[in-house]
Amino acid sequence: MPLMPKFSTLIRFLKPKNQILVSMGLLLLVLTGTQIYGRTVAQAASPTPPATAPSQNTDATNFTLTKTLTEHAGGVGTVAISPDGKILVSGSSDKSIKIWDLETGELRRTLTGHTNPVLAVAISPDGKTLVSGSSDKTLKIWNLETGRLRRTLSGHSGGIYSVAISPDGRTLVSGSGDGRIKIWNLSTGGLQRTLSPRSGMILSVAISPDGKSLASGNQDLSVKIWNLSTGRLVRSLKGHTFYAVWSVAFSPDGKMLVSGSHDKTIKIWNLDNGEVIRTLQDESPVFTVAINPDGKTIASGDESSNIKRWDMNTGQLLQTLSGHSDQVRSLAFSRDGKIIVSAGSGSRDETIRIWRSQ
């Protein structure tokens, strides 16, 4: 979000108490108002993108809203779907994690233990383990089937905004407001490596489908690609122009990366040469991106409460899903690509919405 004096964090949940103060010499920009979880912060004015004629939707698939889940008592900043498509997990500024039956929308269990908002969740490839990250600076590892807490990992000195688990289920990666990425052994909880890219806060991390590469979306506008096993920086991708990169996602074949930024754009990168393949223009800051497992479409969530579906190959806007009443902070596709789950966050929206293809 726009830079403010003693701006607490870029966290997905801003709670008046328990904020994480980050002193980074940030300058106040002059602005238009932006709300984060019910609080207004500043946003540097940027040119309105030129009007374009509506494009013909060549995608035969459309998604419609089928359920709205309302059990959280605070903004929902993170969602994940189990590999078998049966379980939905959500994390909220109410400090809780909720586990839902994705088909029925029934709440199965509520997990408590974090002392500040839950900012990130991830499910292991075998569907047995849940990892959560919080602004309380800890990671918690849970048994997803029973809800039992296995262990708590400490080491970050800032809120944990993003977590990712490798395809083989052995490695956990966390990105934090302390500007560091930590790589852990998921089974033992042992810290294997700490990366300090000097890129400001680490807002998003993702692991490639082959488990060899790690991507981070950073406050300094860069997207960095790392060798996961060695921690070596492979490439720094630059092209976003305002404030921060909020979200990154690998394509299913691992050849491309998608990033969403506060500059109101989505960029599709060629990972072989680090070049931008195309830039998609949104009308407001983009907080989250997800790629359909078939590799054909991108879903994005933005500050204006919309979810947009884009053609991965052409950049064409295929569909806009409306229903949230505040910013959309997290999206997840089911493995078959037939369900999108979205998280609404802010004082006006504390809901999870389930959309299905028709």
N, C-alpha and C positions, 0 to 999 in steps of 0.2 A: 504494500500500500504506500501511498505517498509519504514522503519523509517528513517527520515532525520532531520537534525538540524532545529528547528523551522518549522517542517512540518506542513503546514497550516491546512489541514484536510484530512479525508478519504472521502471527499464528492464525489459524483458522477460527479460533474462538478467542474473543477478547472478553475477559471478565473484569469488571471494575476492580475487584479485589484479586489478589494473587496474580497480577500481571508480571511478566518476566521482563525486567528492564535491561535493555541492551544499549550500551553507550558506544556509539559508532560514529560520532561526529556528524550526524545526519542533519542536513540543512532543511529548513522549512521551505516548501515549494508553494507557489500561489496557484489557486485551485478552484476546482469545482468539488462539491461535497461527495464523499463516498462513504457508505455505511459498512462497517464490519461488525457483525453480531450486535447490531443495535447501537453502535457508537459511530459518530461521524468523524471521519478524518479527511485530509485534503488530497485532492488529486489534481495533478498538473493538467491544465487544459490542453487538448490536442485537437487537430483539425478533424472535423466531421468527415468520415469517408464519403466519397462521391456516391450519389445515388445510382443504383444499377437497376435495370429492368429485371423483373422476376424471371428466373431461369426455368426452363421446362424440366420437371422432375422425371428423370429417366429411370429412377429406382422404383421398382414395383412394390417394395416393402414400405409400410408405414407403421409407426408405433402409436399405440393409444394407451391412455392411463387406465389401469385396471384396479389399483389399490392405493390408498393413502394410509400410512401408519403414523400414529400420533402419540405414542406412549412416552416419548422423551420430553423432559421438562426444560430443555435448552436446545440451542442450535445444534444441528447434526452436521459434523464436518468431515465424516469419513464413513465409507461403506465398503463391504467386500462380500463376494458371493463364493460359496464353497465350490470346489471343482465338480462335484456331482450335481450342482445346481439346486440342492435341496435347502440349503441354509443361507440366510442373510445375516451379516453381522454389522452393527452400527456403533459408532462412538460419538459422544456428545459433550457439550459444554456442561451438562449436568453431572459430569464425572463418571458416568456409567457406560457400560457396554451392554448392548442388548442383542440377544440371539433370537432370530425369527425363523418360522417356517416360511420359506419363500413362496410356496404354492398357495397356502391359505392365508398368510399374513398374521398367523397366530404368534404371539410372543411366547417363546419357550423358556427363556431364562434371562435374568439381569445379573451382570457381573459388576461387583464394586471392589474398590481397593485403591484406585488412583485418587489422589487428593486434589487434582486440578483437572481441567478439561482434557478429554481424550481426543487427540488430534489425528491419530493414524491407527489403522488396523490392517492386518494381513493374515491370510490363511495358508497353511502349508499345502504343498501339492497333494499329500495323501489325505487331506481334510481332517486330520486329527489334532492339529496344533493351531492355536490362535496367538498372534502377537499384537500387543497394543503399545502405543507410544503416547506420552502425555506431556502437557506443559509442566507437570511436576518433575520433569527431567529423568523419568524412569521408563524402562521398558518392562512389560510384564508378559510372561509366557504362560498360556493357559491350556489345559486340556479342553478342547472344544466339545468333546462328547459329554463330559461330566461337569464342566465349568470350574474344575479345581485349578487353583493357581499353582503352577509348578515352580516358578522362580521369578525374582525381580532382578533386573540388571540395572546397575548404576554406573555412572562414568561420564555422562554428558553434563555440561554445566549450563545448558539451556534447554528449552522445551524441544521435544522431539516431534517434528512435523511430518515425517514420512518414514515408512518402513517397507522393506521388500524381502522376500524369501526366494532363494535360488531354486531353479527347477528340480534339483535333486534333493531339496529339502534340508540340506546340510548347513547352509549359510544364511545368516540374517544380516541385513544392512539397515542402519538407521541414519537419518539425516537430521541435524539439529540447528537450533538458533545460535548455538555456540560457534557455528561456522565449521563444524567438523562432521566427518562421516566416519562411523565406526562399523567395523566388520566383525561379526561374532560367530562362534560355533553354536548353532541353534540347539544342538543336543545337550551340550555341556554348559552353555552360557559363557564360555571362555571368550575373552576379547582377543581377536587375532591381529587386528591392525587398526590404526587410526589415520585417516587422511585429513590433512589440513590445507585445503586449496586456496585459502585467503580470498574467498569469493563472497564474503558476507554470509548471511544465513543460508542454510541448505534447506530448501523448501520442498524438494521432491527427489526421490531416488527410485530407480527402476533397474531391474536386471534383465539382460537379454535372454531370449528363449534358449540359447545354447549354454547359458550360464557362464559365459566367458567375459562378458562386458558389463560394466556398471555405468549408468548415466545419472547425473545429478543436475537439477534445475536450481539456479542460484540467484541470490539477491543482486549480484553485480551484472545481471542480464545475460550471463553466459550459460551454456549447457556444456558440461564436461563429460567426457567419455574416459573411463578407467579400465585397466585390466583388473578384473576382480581377484584373480589369484595372486598377483604381485603388488597391486596397489599403484602401478605405474600410470601416470596420466598419458593417455593416448592422443587425445585431441580436445581442443576447446573450440566450441562452436559459437560464433558471435554473429548477431544480426538483429536481435530484439533491441528495442530502443527506449523503453521506459520502465523503470523501477525494478522489476523482478521477473524471473521465470517461475511460475507457480507450479507447473505440472509437466512431466515428461512421460512418454510411453513408447516402447519398442513395437515395431510392426511384428506380426507373427513369424515372418521369415528372418527377422533380425537385420534386415538390410537398410531399414529406414527408422528414423526416430521422429516423433511428433512432440512439439512443445507448445505450451500455452502461456501467455504472458499478460502482464498488466498493460502492455502497449496496445491491447485490443486485437492482437493477431495470434494466429496459429501457424507455426512453421513446420514444414515437412522437410527433413534433412536426409541427404544421401550419406550414409555412414562410411562408404568407401572413400569418398573424397572430402567430406565435410561441407559440401555445398548445399545451399537451400534449393530444393526442388520446386517448391511453390510456397506462397504465403497466402493464407486465408484471412480475410478481413472481417472481424466481428464489429459490433457497435458498442461494446463495453468490455472492460477487462475480463480476460479468460482465466478462470481459477482452476479448471480441471479438464483434462482430455483423457479419452479412453478409445481404444481401437477395437472394433468388432473382431472376434477371433477368425473370421473369414478373410480379414485383411482388406476388405473392400470399402469400409466406411469408418469415419471418425465421429465420435460424439464429444461435444464440448459443453461445459456449464459456465455461465458467466454471471457478472454482477447484476445484470438486469433481470435475473430470475428465469432466463430461458435456457433450454437445452437445444442444441442444434446438431443435426446430422449432416455430415459432409461426405462427398464422394472422394475417396482417397486418391484416385487416379487423376481426376479432373479438377478437384477443388470446388466442384459445384455444391451449393447449398441444397440439400435434398428435403429437409423438413425442420420446422421449428416446433418444439414441444413446449407448450405453456401450461402453467398450473401452479408452480411455486410462486410465493408472494415475496420472496427475498432471494438473495444471491444463492447460486448453486455451487457448492464447494467440493463435491465428490460425486463420481459416477463409476458404475461397474457394469460390465456386460456379463451375462451368463456364458458358460463355455460354448453353448450351441448358438450364441448370438441372437437369441430370440427374446431376451429380456434385458432391459436397461433399468438399473436402480439408481435413483438420484437422491441427493441429500440437500435439504433446504436449511439454510443457516441464517440466523439473525433474529431480531426481536419480533419480526413479523412472520417468521416461518420456522417451525421446529419439527418439520415433517420429513418422512421418507416416502417417496413415490415410486411405484412399480409400473413400468411401461412394457407392453408386450407387442410383438410384431403381429400384423394382421395379414 
